[in-house]
Amino acid sequence: MKDSFKKIAKISTAVVCAAAFTISFAACGGGNNDDAPATTTYTVTFESNGGSDVAAQTVNSGETATRPEDPQREGYEFDDWHSDSSLSEAYNFSSAVTSDITLYAGWDAITYTVTFDYNYEGSTPATEEVAYGGVVERPEDPENGDAVFLGWYTDEDCTEVYDFSSVVTGDMTLYAGWETLGENDNVATFYLNDGTDAVWRRVVFEGDTFYTTIEEQVDDPVAEGRSFSDWYSDADCTEQYSPTDIISDDISVYAGWQSVYTLEAEWTDMTSKRASGYSQSGTGPSDLVKTNNTEHLTASNGYYVGWLYYYGANLVFEVESDMETTVTLEFRLSAAFNSVEATGDDIYVGINYDSSTGSFEQKYDFPMSIPSYAENSAYVMDFSNYTLEAEVTLHEGTNTIYLYINNNTKGVGGTMYAAAPIIDCIYVYTDGAVIEQTTYNPEYGG
């Protein structure tokens, strides 16, 4: 019996000691990591500068980032990752990361060869090296005996004229076009009139009127930021060829141009402007400004203005002009939910509102017929251009252009109280004036 008691006592003592040891160990923090310092991490962001997306990396402090696969970019070869946006310092991927960093992709444009084939027997082609996205420098006109050089073409049969404002995206060959003159042939030489003496096209013709035979052989030229107006007989674009006079001599023809400025609807002042949509209302730019909602929709700045379905709704485009000028206004419009049919002054354009008289200096009815994508559909048809048939005068200084909704034509939506278009922008065509829009909403790319 005593031996059994001794054994029990020994076991009890061992249990108590073990428990005490466990409590003591826990009190000292043994086996518990709750108080261990958290690992600090940093983000490495990759700015591909026009290339394919590269995922950001989360890196423990003091460790290194992993070099990602090279991004891809059409027309360019990847150079390296750089630690600065000016691309002056290549990043060392063996460096320890000790803060959030952004790495920037460097690129080298691929160089392409443009070959000029003079397109006559015995000639030797010339070449020009052009970087991707660049333009070809037009060479001096070649000579080929008595043949008249007509221009450069993209095909050997010389049916497609090359546009020297086009960007280069690959190797290509341009072919010289030639024509031998007959006894009664004359030559019309067309100049782009772009500040250089470069010849754009030559056309061979027999005696005829300008618009019957000569002008029909050339397409209207295109230039960024300008709109072709017409052909003139002088470089100052003051005299045009008569539609009835027979021309039987060589002539020079000069392109006339207008400057084109874009006024964005989303940049107008909409601070407290009411918005009334298909079945709800709102206030200000957050409700009025929309973005492209279908793949086919191409708003000029990616945004447009809608929800103007009520009498008295308007947009006011505020612009500065450096001189008094006569302009043409072309509105880029579309429709949603139902088509817009406006006649008379259902919708009008007002110029320079005078609050003291309560009237506009100029006011023009703006009839329009705009199809919708489908009735009750929120999809917006791609925008089309609608020209205001009026010569609008802008003063030197500040001007306001109002697009005013002046009808109560009920639409299909519950809160569509007027017929109104979706507005992308206004194109302003002017001869020589500099036009600048006042921007009120820079968050929309202003």
Secondary structure, DSSP 8 states (H G I E B T S, - for coil): -HHHHHHHHHHHHHHHHHHHHHHHHHHTTTT--TTS----EEEEEEE-TTS-----EEEETTS----------TTEEEEEEESSTT--SB--TTS---S-EEEEEEEEE-EEEEEEE--STT---EEEEEETT-B--------BTTBEEEEEESSTT--SB--TTSB--S-EEEEEEEE---TT-EEEEEE--SSS--EEEEEEE-SB-IIIIIGGGS----BTTEEEEEEESSTTS-----SS--B-S-EEEEEEEEEEEEEEGGGS--TT-EEE-SS-EEESHHHHEEE--STT---TTSEEE--B-STT-EEEEEEEESS-EEEEEEEEEE-SSS-EEE-TTSEEEEEEEETTTTEEEEEEE--EEE--SSTT-------EEEE-SS-EEE-SEEEEEEEEE------SSTT--S---EEEEEEEEESS--EEE--S-GGGT-
